[in-house]
Amino acid sequence: MSPSIQESETVAPVDNGRSWIEPIFNYLQADILLGDRAEARRIKAKAAKFCILYGKLYKKSFTGPYLRCVTPREAYDVLKSLHQEECGNHSGARSLSNRAITAGYYWPTMRIDSQNHVKSCDKCQRFAPISHLPPGKLPAVPGGVVYMLVLTDYFTKWVEIGAYQQVRDIEVRNFIWKNIICRFGVPKEIVTDNGSQFISFDFKNFCDKYAIKLSFSTPRYPQANGQAESTNKTIVNTLKKRLEAEKSQWAEKLPEILWSYRTTPRRSTGETPFSLVYRSEAVIPIETRLSTARSENPDEEQNNLELSFELDHLDERRDRAALRTQSYQQQVARHYNKKVNIRVFRLHDWVLRRVFQNTKEEGAGKLGPTWEGPYQITDVVGRGAYKLRGLDG
């Protein structure tokens, strides 16, 4: 069975009357306090964490620059942009709220709003992943491209992707030369599976030429290259949610997928891959519509000074990311199965059903939806077993 779906559509909130920003802003700007004494004390205490810059309210951040305070309507626009528009990757609630902070925004209900936004996303439900699905080809695109070649940096989580008709050793060598060596320098080590293109004589000579250590994951335990497995799953799931019926356009969408992946904080490091590589955060589309502290009245001299400070702190950020990665790996090893949520469904609940081989969309390949529906539960047969009825009866 699948997660239940929302029967009502998500509607963007309407800002009418006083928002949460107004009482704090009025107190900081004009020392105005309205309401009873208890409320006034609460506003005064809360205001210590805020300041006014360029005529707008900002919150002092523990993780970086000041955070632009936004109204409920603006918060909805931020979540929508980060979750499903150009730079969105349909990430989970925790990642979505963290990304909003990284982008420079704040409102008091960020975590719960992110959870509700993800829960109400139809694509996130229909394409929710199932573990242990067999690999397969991607749908063919014009030119016969059916394969992705994915390379991930273990430390920064930076990802490079190429789309190919076939993946031979010459494609792999050209990919590493153009996308890695010519842009970032020679890597110390490359970990691959045991595909023929990686164990070929020519590819081994290529690695020897640049003193690159070549390591392989064992065929009996491919999870040894867990970073590649995790990245591939994330990329494919994001493609599913972006494409829907336009599956033959997956190669054209790869730049957008890469952009969203690189600008989303990874849980293992607490940083975005973009910031660890380029020592600053990328400007994303929502910032062009809803300015943040770094984009509001920029001063070139001050900006250069701040970039110099960032360079001084870069080693510290990378060391902190390395420690966090190590801690995260230990945490995953201890609690890898605690993320399983037991779901109990009741009579008349609306749910989605897993797509099976005989109900899979023709030609969708591995980009087809994971769930289909909605269906209504008409009978509880046993533990985890239900009778379902579709919308057409």
Secondary structure, 3 states (H helix, E strand, C coil): CCCECCCCCCCCCCCCCCCCHHHHHHHHHHCCCCCCHHHHHHHHHHHCCEEEECCEEEECCCCCCCEEECCHHHHHHHHHHHHHCCCCCCCCHHHHHHHHHHHCEECCCHHHHHHHHHHCCHHHHHCCCCCCCCCCCCCCECCCECEEEEEECCCCCCEEEEEECCCCHHHHHHHHHHHHHHHHCCCCEEEECCCCCCCCHHHHHHHHHCCCEEEECCCCCHHHHHHHHHHHHHHHHHHHHHHCCCHHHHHHHHHHHHHHHHCCCCCCCCCCHHHHHHCCCCCCHHHHHCCCCCCCCCCHHHHHHHHHHHHHHHHHHHHHHHHHHHHHHHHHHHHCCCCCCCCCCCCCCEEEEECCHHHCCCCCHHHCCCEEEEEEEEEEEECCEEEEEECCC
